[in-house]
Amino acid sequence: MKNEDRCLIWINQKEEWDFVIILAAHNTAHSAELVLKTFGKESGSVQQIL
């Protein structure tokens, strides 16, 4: 059994916010990779909201 946890951290010191996602992906990292890939594609929109 593999434990393929993932983490995404964005820090914007100028605007004073942090955004963290911690993903526990047991057996396979596929679902965690999909979540991170989606946030990567939408990073501009997410950061604008933050």
Buried (B, 14 or more C-beta within 10 A) or exposed (E): EEEBEBEBEBEEEEEEEEBEEEBEBEEEBEBBBEBBEEBEEEEEEBEEEE
